[in-house]
């Protein structure tokens, strides 16, 4: 969808501009200034061009408030959530006491006492995967 492609293009833009000193940035073997870079990425990802003489990034507050190449983390959190929920989808019922209890004990109860990947592995019994997330596209 356009919405998901737009978030992915914004994530890529954020990673590129926070990975180099500027004022030009390399994308697909070409150098761009900040405005043209966003236009190129968005056009590639969505097939939609930016309105001429505009710079949508100017109204996007994330890069200016300390995210520093962290915008992509929104999709990582969705990927992890989809992977966790897929365990409930594969159970006999989405509302299953034993699985809910396991979720509470391995994800909710440890809070920040354990690394997030450790909590995911404890619940899933395996390394996290992006497969369930990709199936939602």
N, C-alpha and C positions, 0 to 999 in steps of 0.2 A: 504494500500500500504506500501511498505518497507519505503518509505520516511517519511510518517506520523508516522509509528511505531518507526522509528529511532528518530524523534523529541520527541515523547512521552517518549522513553527510556532515552534520554538525559535529559529531564525535570525531570524525576524521579531520575536519578543519581544526578543531581544538587540539588534537594530537600534533598536527603539523606545525601550527603556529607556536606551540609551547615546546617544540623540539629543536628550534633553531633561533638564531639571533635576529632574523629579519634584516632589512625590510623586504627582502624577497624570499619566497618559499618555493621549494621544488615539489611538483606534483606531476606524475606521469612523464617525467623527463623534461618538463618545461618549468620555467621560473615565472612566478606570479607575485604581484603585490597582494596585500591582505584582501582587498575588495575583489579583485579578479580571481583569486584563489577560491574564495567561497562560491563565486558564480560558477566556476569550472566544476567544483566538486558537486554542488547541488544539481547542476545540469546533468552530469554523468550519473548520479545516483537516482534521480527522479525523472529525468527527461523533461523537466520544466525549467525554463530560464528565469533568472532573477529579473524583476522589473528594471528596465534601464534607469540609470542614475540613482539607484537606491543601494543601500548597504544594510541588509537585515541584521547582520551581526551587531550593529550599533545598538539595537534594542534587546540584545540577548545578554543578560547580566552575568551568566555563569563564568565566562572567561575572565571577567574583571573582578570577581569576588573570591578569588583564591582556589578555584577548582583546578587550575593549572593542569590541563590534559586529563581531567577526571570525568568529563561528561559521559564517556563511554560506559562508566560504571552503572549508569541507569539500566543499560541492557544486560550487564552482567548480573545485576540483582534480579532482573526478570528471568534470566536463564536459570539461575539457582532456584527461584521460586517455582518455575515450571518443572524443574527436575524433582523438587520436593513434592509438588502436587501430583506428579505422575505416579508416585508411590500410592497415593490415595485412589487415583483413577484405576490402577491395576488391582486394587483390593476388591473384595466382594461388595463393598459399599464405601462410598466416600466418607460416611459417618461410621467409622469403625473404632470401637473403644481401644483395642490393643494398639492400633496404629497411632491413634491420637495420644495415647499415653507415652508411646515411644517418642513421638514428636515433642511432647512436653518435656520429657526427661533428657533428650539429646540435643534439642534446639533451644527451647525456651528457658529451661532451668539453668543451664551453665552460663547464660548471658555472656558477658565479656571475659569470663574466666578461662575460656578455651578459644583458640583460633577458629575463625569461621569455617575454614576448610576441614578442620578436625571435627567440628560439629556436624558438618554435612556428611563426612565419611561415616561418622558414628550412626547417623540416622539411615543413610542410604545403604551402608554396608559395602560401599565401593567409592571410587573417586567420582566427583560430580561430572555431569555430562551436559552438553548443550543440545542433545538430540530432542528432548521434549520441547525445548524452546523453539527449535527449528521446525518442528511439526506443527506449530501454531501459525506458521506463515502460510 
